[in-house]
C-alpha cells in the first residue's frame, strides 16, 4: 500500500470514528433540547408521570413503525437482553430526575448542570472500559469537576435540591451511554429505543393514580414532537457512541446544549441566563473542545459487538 493510500485510509477511519459521530451527537442534543423545552411546557399543567407515560406510548408507536420498516424481524430480536434492559432502566432513572427538576429551573441552568455527564463518561470509561488514562485527559476531567465544585460552592444560587437531582440524572445518563457502547453496533438501534420506551410506560403506570388529565390538541402536538425528537436523538446518540473511537470523543458535544437551551429558554419561557452561568458554561465548553482535540490524536479503538 502506497503512502497516499495509507493516508487516505487513515482519513476515512478518522471521519467515520470521529467527525461523523461528533456531527450526529451535536444534532442529537439539539433534538433533545427541543424535546426538553416541550416537556417543560407540559409540566406546567400535567403530572410528570403522565408526561412519561404518554411520551413513552408515542415513542413505542414511532419505533415499531420505523424499526419494522428499517430492520424487519431483526428489530424485535436481541442477543443482549440484559444489557438492553439495563440501558432502559438507567435511561428512565435519568429521565425521572430530569422531569422532576426541569419544572423548577431554567433550561440554561439545567444544561449547565447536565454538563457534568461528559466528565462522568470520560471517568467511567477509564474505570469500567479499561481505557488507558493519560495526563491530559485526567487534567481535563479534574478541571471540569473543579468548575462544577465552584458552581456548588456555599452561597451559590444554584445550590439546591433540584440541582442535586440534575446531577444524579447526569450520572445515570453517563452510565447508560457506556452501556450503549457495550451493546455494540450489531443490535437494532430502534430496539434500543423501544426497550427504553416500554420501560418508561412500565414505570409510569403504577404511579399515575388519579393524576391523569385529558389532553388538548396542543398537548398531543407537543407529545408528538417529544416522541419524535427523543427517538431520533437517541438513535443518533447510539450510532455515535457505538462507532466513535472513544466515548470521550462525542461526549463533550453535549456542551452545545447551552446554545440550544439559551435560545429555546428565551424564545419560549423568557429566561435570560446570568453572566456567571454563561461564564461557567464557557469554561466547560472550552475544556470539552480541548478534550475532543486531544482524543482525535489517540489511536482508534475498535468497539466490540
N, C-alpha and C positions, 0 to 999 in steps of 0.2 A: 504493500500500500504506500503510495507517494505521500509526501509531507502535506501536500494540498488536500488530498483525500482524507487524510487523518485529521487535519484541522477542520474540514467540513463536517466530518462525523462528530467531532467534539462539539462543534457549534450546534448541530442538530440535537444532540443529547442535552446540551445546556438549555436550548429553547424548550424542549419537552419537559425537562425536570425542574426548571427554574422560572423561565419567562411566562410560559402558558399558565402554570399553577398560580403565579402571582396575579396575573390578569383575571383569572377565574375567581380567585379569592376576593379581590377588590370588588368585582361586580356582585359577588355573593353578599358581601357586607352592606352594599348599597340596598340590595333587596331586603336583607334583614332589617335595616334601619327603617325602610318603608313599612314593613310589617310591624315593627315595634311602635311606630307612630300610630298605626291603625289600632293596635292593642291598647295603647294609652288612651285613645279616644273612646274605645268601647268600655274601658274600665271606669269611665265617668258614671256609667249607669248600670253596668252589668257586674254580677258576681264573678270573681276571677276564675272559678272553676267552670262557670258556664262558657267563658271565653276559651278555656282549654278544651271543653267538650265539643263545642261547635266547630272550632278551628281544626280539631282532630278529625271530626267527621268529614269536613270539606277536604282535608288533606287525603284521607283514605280514598274518597271518590276519585280525586285527581290522580293519585298514584296508581290505582288499579287500572284506570283508563290508559295512562301513559305507559306503565310497565307492561301491560298486556300488548300494547302496540309495538314497543321497542324490543322487549326481551322475550315475549311469548310465554311459554310454560316455565322458562328459566326464572322468570320474575317471582314465582312462588316457591322456588327451591333454594335451599342454602346448605352449605356444608359446615357452617359455623354458627349454629343456632344459639349457642351460649354467648358468644361474642356479640351477636346481633341483639340479644335480649339485654345484655349488659350495656351496650351502646344506647339502647332505647331507654333504659332506666336512668342512666346518667343524664341523657338529654332532657328527660322530663323533670328530673330534680333541678337541673339548671333552669328549665322553663318556669317551674313553680317559683323559684327565687326571683326571676326576672319579673313575672307578673305581679308578685307581691310588692315589689319595690317600685315598679315603674310608675304606679299611680302617684307616688309621693315625692318623686324627684324629677328634675328636668332631664330631657334627653341628653344634653351636653354633659351634665354631671354624671348621669348614668353611664355614658360611654367612657368618660374619663376613668371611672372606677372599673369598668369592664376591661380596660386596657391592661389590667394585671394578667389576664389569661394567656397572652403570648409568652410572658415570662414563666408562667407555670408550665406551658407546653415545653419550652426550652429546658427547664429544670427537670421535668418529669421524663423527658426524652433521655437525659443523661442517667437518671436513676433506674428507669424501667426498660428502655430500649437499648441500654448499654452503649449509647453513642459516646464516643471519646470526647471528653471536655477539653477545652483549651483556655488559655488565659483571657483571650479577647471575649469569647462567648460568656465565660463566667463574669468578666468585668461588666459587660452589658446587662446581664441578669441582675447583678448586685446594684448597678446604677438604677435600673428600673424600680427595684424594690425600695431603694433609698428615696426615690421620688414619691412612691406610694406612702412610705412612712411619714414623709413631710406633709402629705395631704391629711393624714390621720393624726397629726400632732395635737397635743392638748390645746383646746381652744379653737380648733379649726371648725368652721361651719359645716364641713362635710362629715364630721364625726357623729354619726347617729346610727340607730338600729337598722335603718333601711340601707345605709351604705355598707354595713357589715353583711346584710343579706345579699347584696350585689356581689360582694367579694366571694362569698360562699358559692354563688352561682357561677362565678368566673372559674373557680377551681373545678366544679363539676363539668363545665363546658370544656376546659382544657383536657380533662380526663377522657371525655367522650371522643375528642379528636384523635387522641392516641389509640383508642380502641378502633376507630375507623381505619387508622393506618395498619393495625394488626389484622383487621378483617381482610385487607388487601383488595386488589383490583378485580379479582375473579368473581366476586359477588355482585348481584344486581344492585345498582345504586337506588333504583326505585324501591326495591325491597327493604333497603336500609331505612329509607324514609317511611315506608309503610309500617315497619315494626314500631318506629317511634310514634306514629300517629295512633296506632291501635293501643299502644301503651298509654298514651295521653288520655284516650277515652276511658280505659280501664281504671285509671287513677281518678279521673274526674267524677265518674258516675256515682260512686259511693258517698261523695261529699256534696252532691247537689242539693239534696233535701228539697225544701220549698223555695229555693233561691232562683229557680228558673223563671225568666220573664219572656213574654212574647217579643219577637224580633221585628223591627221595622225593615222596610226595603233598603234603607241606608245601612242598617246593621249587616244585612246579608251581603251587600256590596263590599263592605269593609272586610267581612269574614272571607269573602272570595279573594280579595287582594292578599290578606294574611296567608291564606292557604297556598295560593299560587307562589308568592314570594318566598315563603318558607320552604316549599318543596323544591323549587328551582335553586334557591340558595344553598340548601343542604346537598343537593346533587353536585353543585359546583364545588362546594367545600370538600365533599367526599372525593371527587376526582383529584382536586389539588393535593390533599393530604395523602392520597394513595400513590400519586405519580411524582410528587416533589422529591428532590434529592434528600431533604431533611424537613421534619415538621417546622423547624425554626425558620426555614426559608419563607414559608407562606404565612406563618402565624402573625408577624408584625403588620401584615396588610390590614389587620383589623383596625389599625390606627386611623384608617380613612373614615371610620365611623364618626370621628369628631367633626368632620366636614359635613357629612350627611346629617348627623344629629343636630348640629347648629342650624343648618338650613331648614330642616323639617320642623325643628322646635320653634324657630322664629316664624315660619310660614303658617303653621297650624295651631301653635299654642302660645305665640307671642313671648317665647322665652328668649332672653338676652343673656348669653354666657358672660360670666365675670372675667376680669382680666387674669386673676390668679388661676382660674380653671383653665383658660386658654394657654397660659404660660406653662402650667404643669403638663397639659396635653402635648404642647410643642416639644417639651423635653423628652417625653415618652416616644413621640413620633421620630425625633432625631435619633434616639438610641435604637429604635426599631429599624430605621433605614440603614444605620451602621451595621446592624446585625445581618440584614439582607446582603449588604455588600461583602461582609466577611464570609457568610455562608456560601456565596457564589464561588468563592475561591477554594472551597473544600471539595474533596473528591466526591463524585456522585455515588450514592449508596443505593443499591438495588433493594426494592421493597419486596419482601417475600409474600406469596399469595396466602 
